[in-house]
């Protein structure tokens, strides 16, 4: 006699197959998110390139070239006098930087791109050494070739600048290495001290980097951006509010490569949040299929495999709807609208295929709780793993308890 195949086992095989193929449309949604992020980056580049930049100020360095003569003995032992050229680089003894900015948003297509316009004031002091080389007594200073360089690669994003040397206006030129002052005939003398002041208007995006090189180095930053992130040397004082932030740094005798980094971050990015939400898609589909299986098995309702499939498709459509709406009305509102639309559709369909009112509301209530839980995890990255682990354990426990008396052999 032929043994009849267990219908429960067959149903589980069907549901497993549906769970596997449900990953195919989710991978398509993932590619949509990547494409929209690429489109956003193109919009940002169209605004930033050639006009604004992430400003990075390196050293303020004084270059003092000199030449000297020395005797050189060749292979035959003959003494000849040769001339050599070298350059001594001097850092400032004091440097104070003050930056204040305001935030503007430029629109490209559907994207609002935040940029900042900043006023920078950089003041400092230099002490020219009396001897450029301690090992030489006969060096000759090349005063006409002396330069003072403010190192930065983003000179095109500096709309205006002015410079004073000991209170007198001097002209800087843009160069590949930054803003450069050529002393020419008015060169510096050994042991001379001087003060400088640079004022500039910056068109910026994304953040600011400043290298600490002076013996005494101070920075004061006041910004209208409400979400800063500090790296490198952390500020001594900082105050962050909804209208912006302020921060102060003071460094004495900084180490090599020590710098201040401030990132202007966007805490709410619809694409990164959408990508994070998509990662929970498999578990939501698994939970939905599990609930439907329990209702069919314990609640005496017949659900065809095709009906299972049709009720899982809206769960994937949720993410496409979420991203499309979030680009225009924000993530939180879009999440609520997409959740209501998907759950409403599943409720209507489930009710239409023969489920009772109690079963339909039960499934809708469970899905509402799951989507609310996912939103909570998206809003709280620090506790997302803890919340998710506990919730997953409780769902597994509920499934095991509800099926503990189920005879799987029949």
Secondary structure, 3 states (H helix, E strand, C coil): CCCCCCHHHHHHHHHHHHHHHHHHHHHHHHHHHHHHHHHHHHHHHHHHCCCCEEEEEEEEEEEEEEEEEEEEECCCCCEEEEEEEEEEEEECCEEEEEEEEEEEEEEECCEEEEEEEEEEEEEEEEECCCCCCCCCCCCEECHHHCEEEEEECCHHHEEEEEEEECCEEECCEEECCEEEEECCCCCCCCCCEEEEEEEEEEEEEEEEEEECCCCEEEEEEEECCCCEEEEECCCCEEEEECCEEEEEEEEECCCCCCEEEEEECCCCCHHHHHHHHHCCHHHHHHHHHHHHHHHHHHCCCCCCHHHHHHHHHHHHHHHHHHHHHHHHHCHHHHHHHHHHHHHHHHHHHHHHCCCCHHHHHHHHHHHHHHHHHHHHHHHCHHHHHHHHHHHHHHHHHHHHHHCCCCCCCC
